Amino acid sequence: MVKLLLTYLDRIIYWLIIIIPFFIAIAPAPVNIFMGFLIAGFLVARYLRKERLFGKTAINLSLLLFFLVTILSIFNSVSLKDSFKGGALRLLQYIFILFALAESVRDRKHLKRIIFSITAGLILASLDSVWQVITGHDFIRGYAPVVNIGLVRATASFKDSNNLGIYLSAFAPLIFGLTGYYFKHKEKILFIFVSVLTLTGIILTYSRPTLLAIYTALFFLGIARRDKVLISLLIIFMLIAPFIAPKSVKDWAKQVDYNPVRFMCNDDRIAIYRNSLNMIRQHPVIGVGANTFMKNYKTYKESPEYRNVVTSDTVYAHNNFLHMAGELGLIGLGVFIWLLYKLFVESKNIYYLLKDEYLKVIALSLIACLISFLVNGLAESSLFHSRVAIVFWYICGLILSLRKFTIAKEQATV
C-alpha cells in the first residue's frame, strides 16, 4: 500500500514540476494551488521513505541562515501576521519548492519535458503580448496594455509590463542557450522562431531593467562560449541603440539630461531608493520585519523627496537588495549575498563536472537565467512579487538538480 502511494506521489510531483513554469504565464491562482500540492506531495513522500526533509546541497547552510534571519526580523515587525504569513512562511514554501526540484528531477526525459513547458509558457506569453499590443487586450485575462511616454507596453496576463519582462527574461536565456549551442537542423529552426518570438515579447514590454537583464545574460553566454559573433552583435547593437530607439525614448533621454541613472530608474525610483536607505540606516541590523517594507515606507520618506517627486506611501523598493536590506537588515542582505555566492560557485562546479553537451548547455543557460533575474532585480523588487518570485527559486532548484547527473557520470566511470 505504501509502495503504491509513493508511486502515485512520485508521478504527481513529476508532473507538477513540469506544469508550474507554464502556468506562471497564465495566472497566479493555479500556480499557488500547484505549489501547495507539490509541497504536500514532497513532504509526504519524504516522510514515507523516512528520508531527510532536505537533501544535502551546497547552499543548505546559507539557506538555513537566511530563513533564521527572516524569523528574527519578525521581532521588529509592525505586523506579526504579515511577517509570518507573507514573509517566513512564504520563504519556507519557496525553500520546499527548491528542494522538491533538486531532489525530484532525475533524468533527461524529465528535463526535456520541463524545458518544453518553459518554452510553451514563453510562446504563450509572447504571443499574448503581440496580440495585446495589436488589439488592445490580451487573450488570457483581457488586460489592456500600459501606455507610457507614448509607448504601448505589453503586459500579457501580468498586471504590469515589468512583471511580464521579469518572467520572459528569466526563462529566455535557457531557450537562447539551447538554440545557439545545442539544437541542430529542424529543431534549431523551430527554436530560432521561438527565440525571436520571445525576444519580441521582451521588447514589447519596453522595460529597461528587462532589456538590460537579457542583454547581460546574452553577453555572459557569449563570453562563456567564446562566441565572437554574438559578442560582436551585442556591441554593435549597443552602439546603434541610441539611433534606432523610438522617438519618445530619445525625447525621454533628453528630458533627463542623458543621465544614465535617471534614464534607467526614473526620478521616482531614485526617490524610493533614497527613502529605502533612510529605512536601512534606522534599522541596519534586522530591518523593519519581513514582508513589511510597504507598510513602513511612508515613515522614512524624505521631505521634500528627490527632485520634488511624490512617491506613494505604499511602494516596493524597486530593487531586490534595498528591499531585502530594509526588511531583513544588513545581516539578512549579507546572508542572501552569501547564498548567491554559494549558488554560483556550485553552478560553476556542476557545469565543469558535466560531460554531456546537452546538460552542459542547460547548466550554462540556467546560470544566465539567474544572472538575468538578478540584473532585472536591480530596478525591480522581483523577489517580493509572488507572481514572479517563484521563477528564481524554481531556477535555483533546477540548477541544483543537475548535481545528480554529475554523480551518475562519476559512478559510471568508477
C-alpha positions as CSV (number, residue, x, y, z in Angstrom):
1,M,0.0,0.0,0.0
2,V,2.8,2.4,0.9
3,K,4.7,1.5,-2.2
4,L,1.7,2.2,-4.4
5,L,1.1,5.5,-2.6
6,L,4.7,6.5,-3.2
7,T,4.3,5.6,-6.9
8,Y,1.3,7.9,-7.2
9,L,3.0,10.7,-5.2
10,D,6.2,10.5,-7.4
11,R,4.1,10.9,-10.6
12,I,2.2,13.8,-9.1
13,I,5.4,15.5,-8.1
14,Y,6.9,14.7,-11.5
15,W,4.1,16.4,-13.5
16,L,3.6,19.3,-11.1
17,I,7.2,20.3,-11.5
18,I,6.7,20.2,-15.3
19,I,3.5,22.3,-15.5
20,I,4.3,25.1,-12.9
21,P,6.5,27.2,-15.2
22,F,3.9,27.1,-18.0
23,F,1.1,28.2,-15.7
24,I,3.1,31.2,-14.4
25,A,2.4,32.7,-17.9
26,I,-1.4,32.3,-17.3
27,A,-2.3,33.3,-13.7
28,P,-1.1,33.2,-10.1
29,A,-4.0,31.2,-8.7
30,P,-3.2,27.8,-10.4
31,V,0.5,28.2,-9.7
32,N,-0.3,28.7,-5.9
33,I,-2.5,25.6,-6.0
34,F,0.1,23.5,-7.8
35,M,2.8,24.7,-5.4
36,G,0.7,23.6,-2.5
37,F,0.1,20.2,-4.0
38,L,3.8,19.9,-4.9
39,I,5.0,20.8,-1.3
40,A,2.4,18.4,0.3
41,G,3.4,15.5,-2.0
42,F,7.1,16.2,-1.5
43,L,6.7,16.2,2.3
44,V,4.5,13.1,2.5
45,A,6.9,11.2,0.1
46,R,9.9,12.1,2.2
47,Y,8.1,11.0,5.4
48,L,7.0,7.7,3.9
49,R,10.5,6.9,2.7
50,K,12.0,8.0,6.0
51,E,14.3,10.3,4.2
52,R,15.8,13.6,5.4
53,L,13.5,16.5,4.9
54,F,16.1,18.4,2.9
55,G,18.7,16.8,0.8
56,K,22.3,17.9,1.0
57,T,23.3,20.8,-1.3
58,A,26.0,23.4,-1.4
59,I,23.5,26.1,-0.2
60,N,21.9,24.3,2.8
61,L,23.7,26.3,5.5
62,S,23.3,29.7,3.8
63,L,19.6,28.9,3.1
64,L,19.1,27.9,6.8
65,L,20.7,31.1,8.0
66,F,18.6,33.2,5.6
67,F,15.4,31.6,6.9
68,L,16.5,32.2,10.5
69,V,17.3,35.9,9.8
70,T,13.8,36.2,8.3
71,I,12.3,34.7,11.5
72,L,14.5,37.1,13.6
73,S,13.2,40.1,11.7
74,I,9.7,39.4,12.8
75,F,10.6,40.6,16.3
76,N,11.0,44.1,14.8
77,S,7.8,43.9,12.7
78,V,4.9,46.3,12.8
79,S,2.7,43.4,11.6
80,L,3.5,39.9,13.0
81,K,0.8,38.4,10.8
82,D,2.2,39.8,7.6
83,S,5.8,39.0,8.5
84,F,5.0,35.4,9.5
85,K,2.5,34.6,6.7
86,G,3.9,36.6,3.8
87,G,7.5,36.6,5.0
88,A,8.7,33.5,6.8
89,L,6.0,31.1,5.7
90,R,6.3,32.2,2.1
91,L,10.0,31.8,2.1
92,L,9.6,28.3,3.6
93,Q,7.3,27.4,0.7
94,Y,10.0,28.6,-1.8
95,I,12.6,26.5,0.0
96,F,10.4,23.4,-0.3
97,I,9.9,24.1,-4.0
98,L,13.7,24.4,-4.4
99,F,14.4,21.1,-2.7
100,A,11.5,19.4,-4.5
101,L,13.1,20.2,-7.8
102,A,16.7,19.5,-6.6
103,E,15.6,16.0,-5.4
104,S,13.0,15.0,-7.9
105,V,14.5,15.9,-11.4
106,R,16.5,12.8,-12.1
107,D,16.6,12.1,-15.8
108,R,16.9,13.7,-19.2
109,K,13.4,12.9,-20.2
110,H,12.1,14.9,-17.2
111,L,14.4,17.8,-18.0
112,K,13.2,17.8,-21.6
113,R,9.6,18.0,-20.5
114,I,10.4,20.8,-18.1
115,I,12.1,22.7,-21.0
116,F,9.1,22.0,-23.2
117,S,6.8,23.5,-20.5
118,I,9.0,26.6,-20.1
119,T,9.1,27.0,-23.9
120,A,5.3,26.7,-24.1
121,G,4.9,29.4,-21.4
122,L,7.3,31.7,-23.2
123,I,5.4,31.2,-26.5
124,L,2.0,31.8,-24.8
125,A,3.1,35.0,-23.0
126,S,4.9,36.4,-26.1
127,L,2.0,35.7,-28.5
128,D,-0.3,37.2,-25.9
129,S,1.9,40.3,-25.8
130,V,1.8,40.7,-29.6
131,W,-1.9,40.2,-29.6
132,Q,-2.4,42.7,-26.8
133,V,-0.5,45.4,-28.5
134,I,-2.3,44.9,-31.8
135,T,-5.9,44.5,-30.4
136,G,-5.8,46.5,-27.2
137,H,-6.3,43.5,-24.8
138,D,-4.6,40.2,-24.0
139,F,-6.5,37.0,-24.9
140,I,-6.0,35.3,-21.5
141,R,-7.3,37.8,-18.9
142,G,-8.5,40.7,-21.1
143,Y,-5.9,43.2,-19.7
144,A,-5.2,46.3,-21.7
145,P,-1.6,47.3,-22.4
146,V,0.1,50.1,-20.5
147,V,0.9,53.4,-22.2
148,N,4.0,55.3,-21.0
149,I,5.6,58.3,-22.8
150,G,3.7,57.3,-25.9
151,L,4.8,53.7,-25.9
152,V,2.3,50.9,-25.9
153,R,3.8,48.4,-23.4
154,A,2.6,44.8,-23.3
155,T,1.7,43.2,-20.0
156,A,0.1,40.0,-21.4
157,S,-1.7,38.2,-18.4
158,F,0.5,40.0,-15.9
159,K,-0.6,43.1,-14.0
160,D,2.3,45.3,-15.4
161,S,4.9,45.3,-18.1
162,N,7.8,44.9,-15.7
163,N,6.5,41.6,-14.2
164,L,6.0,40.2,-17.7
165,G,9.6,41.3,-18.5
166,I,10.9,39.5,-15.4
167,Y,9.2,36.3,-16.4
168,L,10.2,36.4,-20.0
169,S,13.8,37.5,-19.4
170,A,14.4,35.0,-16.6
171,F,13.5,31.9,-18.6
172,A,14.5,33.2,-22.1
173,P,18.3,32.5,-21.7
174,L,17.6,28.8,-21.3
175,I,15.9,28.8,-24.8
176,F,18.5,31.1,-26.3
177,G,21.4,28.9,-25.0
178,L,19.9,25.7,-26.3
179,T,19.1,27.3,-29.7
180,G,22.6,28.8,-30.1
181,Y,24.7,26.0,-28.8
182,Y,22.9,22.7,-28.9
183,F,19.9,22.3,-31.2
184,K,20.5,21.4,-34.8
185,H,18.6,21.1,-38.1
186,K,14.8,21.3,-37.8
187,E,14.9,21.6,-34.1
188,K,17.2,24.6,-34.4
189,I,14.9,26.3,-37.0
190,L,11.9,25.8,-34.7
191,F,13.7,27.3,-31.7
192,I,15.1,30.2,-33.6
193,F,11.5,31.1,-34.2
194,V,10.7,30.6,-30.5
195,S,13.7,32.8,-29.6
196,V,12.7,35.6,-32.0
197,L,9.1,35.5,-30.7
198,T,10.3,35.6,-27.1
199,L,12.6,38.5,-27.8
200,T,9.7,40.3,-29.4
201,G,7.7,39.8,-26.3
202,I,10.6,41.2,-24.2
203,I,11.0,44.2,-26.5
204,L,7.2,45.0,-26.3
205,T,7.4,45.4,-22.5
206,Y,9.8,48.4,-23.1
207,S,11.1,47.5,-19.6
208,R,14.6,49.0,-19.3
209,P,15.6,46.6,-16.5
210,T,14.4,43.7,-18.6
211,L,16.3,44.8,-21.7
212,L,19.4,45.3,-19.6
213,A,18.9,41.9,-18.0
214,I,18.6,40.0,-21.2
215,Y,21.5,41.9,-22.8
216,T,23.7,41.0,-19.8
217,A,22.6,37.3,-19.9
218,L,23.4,37.1,-23.7
219,F,26.7,38.8,-23.1
220,F,27.5,36.2,-20.4
221,L,26.6,33.4,-22.8
222,G,28.8,34.9,-25.5
223,I,31.8,35.2,-23.2
224,A,31.3,31.8,-21.6
225,R,31.1,30.1,-25.1
226,R,33.7,32.4,-26.6
227,D,31.1,33.3,-29.2
228,K,32.7,36.2,-31.1
229,V,29.7,36.6,-33.4
230,L,27.3,37.1,-30.6
231,I,29.6,39.4,-28.7
232,S,30.2,41.5,-31.8
233,L,26.4,41.7,-32.5
234,L,25.8,42.8,-28.9
235,I,28.5,45.5,-29.1
236,I,27.1,46.7,-32.5
237,F,23.6,46.8,-31.0
238,M,24.8,48.9,-28.0
239,L,26.4,51.4,-30.4
240,I,23.4,51.8,-32.7
241,A,20.7,51.6,-30.0
242,P,20.6,55.3,-29.4
243,F,19.9,55.9,-33.1
244,I,17.2,53.2,-33.6
245,A,15.3,53.8,-30.3
246,P,11.7,55.2,-30.7
247,K,11.4,59.0,-30.8
248,S,9.6,59.0,-27.4
249,V,12.6,57.2,-25.8
250,K,15.0,59.7,-27.4
251,D,12.8,62.5,-26.0
252,W,12.8,60.9,-22.6
253,A,16.6,60.6,-22.6
254,K,16.9,64.3,-23.5
255,Q,14.4,65.2,-20.7
256,V,16.6,63.5,-18.1
257,D,19.7,65.3,-19.4
258,Y,21.1,62.0,-20.8
259,N,21.8,60.9,-17.2
260,P,22.1,57.1,-17.4
261,V,20.9,56.6,-13.8
262,R,17.8,58.8,-14.3
263,F,17.1,57.2,-17.7
264,M,17.2,53.7,-16.3
265,C,15.5,54.3,-13.0
266,N,13.2,57.4,-13.3
267,D,13.3,60.1,-10.7
268,D,10.5,58.3,-8.6
269,R,12.6,55.2,-8.3
270,I,15.6,57.3,-7.2
271,A,13.4,58.9,-4.6
272,I,12.3,55.5,-3.4
273,Y,16.0,54.3,-3.2
274,R,16.9,57.3,-1.0
275,N,13.9,56.7,1.2
276,S,14.8,53.0,1.4
277,L,18.3,54.0,2.6
278,N,16.7,56.0,5.3
279,M,14.9,52.9,6.4
280,I,18.1,50.8,6.4
281,R,20.0,53.5,8.3
282,Q,17.5,53.5,11.1
283,H,17.2,49.7,11.2
284,P,20.5,48.4,10.0
285,V,20.7,45.1,11.9
286,I,17.4,43.1,11.4
287,G,15.4,45.6,9.4
288,V,11.7,46.5,9.9
289,G,10.4,42.9,9.5
290,A,9.9,40.5,6.7
291,N,7.1,41.5,4.2
292,T,6.5,44.9,5.8
293,F,8.5,47.2,3.6
294,M,5.4,48.7,2.1
295,K,3.7,49.2,5.5
296,N,6.8,51.0,6.8
297,Y,7.8,53.0,3.7
298,K,5.9,56.2,4.4
299,T,7.6,56.6,7.8
300,Y,11.0,57.1,6.1
301,K,10.1,59.4,3.2
302,E,12.2,62.5,2.8
303,S,10.5,65.9,2.7
304,P,10.8,67.1,0.1
305,E,11.6,64.0,-1.9
306,Y,14.2,63.8,-4.7
307,R,13.6,66.4,-7.3
308,N,10.2,67.1,-5.6
309,V,8.6,63.9,-6.9
310,V,5.9,62.5,-4.7
311,T,6.0,58.7,-4.2
312,S,3.1,56.6,-2.9
313,D,3.0,55.8,0.8
314,T,3.0,52.1,0.0
315,V,5.5,51.0,-2.7
316,Y,8.1,48.3,-3.3
317,A,11.7,49.4,-3.2
318,H,12.1,48.6,-6.9
319,N,15.4,47.0,-6.0
320,N,15.7,43.5,-4.5
321,F,18.8,44.3,-2.4
322,L,17.5,47.5,-0.9
323,H,14.1,45.9,-0.3
324,M,15.8,43.0,1.4
325,A,18.1,45.2,3.5
326,G,15.0,47.3,4.5
327,E,13.1,44.3,5.7
328,L,15.8,42.0,7.0
329,G,18.6,44.4,7.7
330,L,22.2,44.3,6.5
331,I,22.6,40.9,8.2
332,G,19.8,39.4,6.0
333,L,21.2,41.1,2.9
334,G,24.7,39.7,3.7
335,V,23.4,36.2,4.2
336,F,21.5,36.4,0.9
337,I,24.6,37.6,-1.0
338,W,26.5,34.6,0.6
339,L,23.7,32.3,-0.6
340,L,24.1,33.7,-4.1
341,Y,27.8,33.2,-4.0
342,K,27.5,29.6,-2.9
343,L,24.9,29.0,-5.6
344,F,27.0,30.4,-8.4
345,V,30.1,28.5,-7.2
346,E,28.1,25.3,-7.1
347,S,26.6,26.1,-10.6
348,K,30.1,26.6,-12.0
349,N,31.3,23.3,-10.4
350,I,28.3,21.4,-11.9
351,Y,28.9,22.9,-15.3
352,Y,32.6,21.8,-15.4
353,L,31.8,18.3,-14.0
354,L,29.1,17.6,-16.6
355,K,30.4,15.9,-19.7
356,D,27.2,15.6,-21.7
357,E,27.0,18.6,-24.0
358,Y,23.2,18.9,-23.7
359,L,23.4,19.0,-19.9
360,K,26.4,21.4,-20.0
361,V,24.4,23.9,-22.2
362,I,21.4,23.6,-19.9
363,A,23.6,24.3,-16.8
364,L,25.3,27.3,-18.5
365,S,22.0,28.7,-19.7
366,L,20.4,28.3,-16.3
367,I,23.3,30.4,-14.8
368,A,22.4,33.0,-17.5
369,C,18.8,32.8,-16.3
370,L,19.9,33.6,-12.7
371,I,22.0,36.5,-13.9
372,S,19.1,37.9,-15.9
373,F,16.8,37.6,-12.9
374,L,19.2,39.3,-10.6
375,V,20.1,42.1,-13.0
376,N,16.4,42.8,-13.5
377,G,16.2,42.9,-9.7
378,L,18.5,46.0,-9.6
379,A,15.5,48.1,-10.6
380,E,12.6,45.8,-9.6
381,S,11.6,44.0,-6.3
382,S,11.2,40.8,-8.3
383,L,11.9,38.5,-5.3
384,F,9.0,40.1,-3.5
385,H,6.3,39.8,-6.2
386,S,4.8,36.4,-5.6
387,R,3.8,36.1,-9.3
388,V,7.4,36.1,-10.4
389,A,9.5,35.3,-7.3
390,I,8.8,31.6,-7.8
391,V,10.8,31.8,-11.0
392,F,14.0,32.5,-9.1
393,W,13.6,29.6,-6.7
394,Y,12.5,27.3,-9.5
395,I,15.7,28.0,-11.5
396,C,17.8,27.5,-8.3
397,G,16.2,24.1,-7.8
398,L,16.7,23.1,-11.4
399,I,20.4,24.0,-11.4
400,L,21.0,22.1,-8.2
401,S,19.2,19.0,-9.6
402,L,21.9,18.8,-12.2
403,R,24.4,17.7,-9.5
404,K,22.8,14.2,-9.6
405,F,23.8,13.9,-13.3
406,T,27.5,14.6,-12.4
407,I,27.3,11.9,-9.6
408,A,25.8,9.4,-12.0
409,K,28.6,10.1,-14.5
410,E,31.3,9.7,-11.8
411,Q,29.8,6.4,-10.6
412,A,29.6,5.1,-14.2
413,T,33.3,5.7,-14.7
414,V,34.4,4.0,-11.4
